[in-house]
Amino acid sequence: MAPFETPSGLVFTSEQVMYDGWSILNVTHDVDDGHWQFINGWGDTEDGMKPILVHAQHLIELDPSLVSLADLPLGWRAWRTDAEQPWTREAQPSHED
């Protein structure tokens, strides 16, 4: 199985990450649909910003450290304050909380 398998074969990111060189600082593995999101989180998810779908391999080429997150469980997220920091993993709060 390839890293970051999704039902569609694609993952979510932002144009800023994919095309403008913004660092990936937040990764989520969504419990409701199994999709992955790779975003910066500091402006690329504001109102009016639309996510884009790409193959995970494109993001791994931009940031090889993402491979270490391929085993992130459903409903978890990983984050870091900048691209030089290690990833921190944590369960996301459930919608019932």
FENFENDA-V477982 format. One record per helix or strand. SS is the DSSP state (helix for helix, strand for strand). FROM is the first residue (numbers start at 1). TO is the last residue. If there is no record, write none. Layout:
BEGIN
ss = {SS	SS}
from = {FROM	FROM}
to = {TO	TO}
END
This chain:
BEGIN
ss = {strand	helix	strand	strand	strand	helix	helix	strand	strand}
from = {11	15	26	36	52	56	64	76	88}
to = {13	20	29	39	54	62	69	79	91}
END
